[in-house]
């Protein structure tokens, strides 16, 4: 608007000055249309050129304004992207913290509910002549265990495979009578059980006969727990 107003003002002043000049110099009147055309061409040419320059300046100004607007939009977009990145980073960190917290709570809960079943050295409870009577136990810390399974490899008399649905104390195996000549020299017990949270645990116990019906624990192993 300032450029347009300046153009109008200069044009008015120009034509006003042109009129005064014609009057002061007492220029002759035009006698033909050709002279009138030449007069108009000469009079309006500077004005037309002047408005052409003003149009160019106005266009440059608008272009500069558009450029500034684009720069401003680019800056706002960059700021928005940075804010989005910060939000994503914060959300990711919160998610990681919540995941770590949930995992820690789950591990603590698992530790609190994990039953501890174990076996030790095994011996006979009654020895009569050439026969042994065994009443073996699986010891417990008192926490509830489910789906308890014992497998003897190879079988030791009547001890072969035993299953107990649930227990929160020591597990007593049934009586088992074996002749002295039938006791194996070595055997392995595979013990599997679950916690109340559904985690499964596996333990192995390896035994060796000491020549008097007694068995010494020579090796044991606990496998990594799995979620059922």
FENKA-V473185 format. One record per backbone hydrogen bond with DSSP energy under -0.5 kcal/mol. NH is the residue of the N-H (numbers start at 1). CO is the residue of the C=O. If there is no record, write none. Layout:
nh=NH co=CO
nh=NH co=CO
This chain:
nh=5 co=1
nh=6 co=2
nh=7 co=3
nh=8 co=4
nh=9 co=5
nh=10 co=6
nh=11 co=7
nh=12 co=8
nh=13 co=9
nh=14 co=10
nh=15 co=11
nh=16 co=12
nh=17 co=13
nh=18 co=14
nh=19 co=15
nh=20 co=16
nh=21 co=17
nh=22 co=18
nh=23 co=19
nh=24 co=20
nh=25 co=21
nh=26 co=22
nh=27 co=22
nh=36 co=32
nh=37 co=33
nh=38 co=34
nh=39 co=35
nh=40 co=36
nh=41 co=37
nh=42 co=38
nh=43 co=39
nh=44 co=40
nh=45 co=41
nh=46 co=42
nh=47 co=43
nh=48 co=44
nh=49 co=45
nh=50 co=46
nh=51 co=47
nh=52 co=48
nh=53 co=49
nh=54 co=50
nh=55 co=51
nh=56 co=52
nh=57 co=53
nh=58 co=54
nh=59 co=55
nh=60 co=56
nh=61 co=57
nh=62 co=58
nh=63 co=59
nh=64 co=60
nh=65 co=61
nh=66 co=62
nh=67 co=63
nh=68 co=64
nh=69 co=65
nh=70 co=66
nh=71 co=67
nh=72 co=68
nh=73 co=69
nh=74 co=70
nh=75 co=71
nh=76 co=72
nh=77 co=73
nh=78 co=74
nh=79 co=75
nh=80 co=76
nh=81 co=77
nh=82 co=78
nh=83 co=79
nh=84 co=80
nh=85 co=81
nh=86 co=82
nh=87 co=83
nh=88 co=84
nh=89 co=85
nh=90 co=86
nh=91 co=87
nh=92 co=88
nh=93 co=89
nh=94 co=90
nh=95 co=91
nh=96 co=92
nh=97 co=93
nh=98 co=94
nh=99 co=95
nh=100 co=96
nh=101 co=97
nh=102 co=98
nh=103 co=99
nh=104 co=100
nh=105 co=101
nh=106 co=102
nh=107 co=103
nh=108 co=104
nh=109 co=105
nh=110 co=106
nh=111 co=107
nh=112 co=108
nh=113 co=109
nh=114 co=110
nh=117 co=115
nh=118 co=139
nh=122 co=215
nh=125 co=133
nh=126 co=133
nh=128 co=131
nh=131 co=128
nh=132 co=178
nh=133 co=126
nh=134 co=132
nh=134 co=176
nh=138 co=171
nh=139 co=118
nh=139 co=137
nh=141 co=116
nh=145 co=167
nh=146 co=194
nh=147 co=165
nh=148 co=164
nh=149 co=192
nh=150 co=162
nh=151 co=190
nh=152 co=160
nh=153 co=151
nh=153 co=188
nh=156 co=159
nh=157 co=155
nh=159 co=156
nh=160 co=158
nh=162 co=150
nh=164 co=148
nh=167 co=145
nh=171 co=138
nh=172 co=170
nh=173 co=136
nh=173 co=171
nh=176 co=134
nh=178 co=132
nh=180 co=130
nh=182 co=179
nh=183 co=179
nh=183 co=180
nh=187 co=207
nh=188 co=153
nh=189 co=205
nh=190 co=151
nh=190 co=188
nh=191 co=189
nh=191 co=203
nh=192 co=149
nh=192 co=190
nh=193 co=201
nh=194 co=146
nh=195 co=199
nh=198 co=195
nh=200 co=226
nh=201 co=193
nh=203 co=191
nh=204 co=221
nh=205 co=189
nh=206 co=219
nh=207 co=187
nh=208 co=216
nh=209 co=185
nh=210 co=214
nh=215 co=122
nh=216 co=208
nh=218 co=206
nh=218 co=216
nh=219 co=206
nh=221 co=204
nh=223 co=202
nh=226 co=200
nh=228 co=198
nh=228 co=226
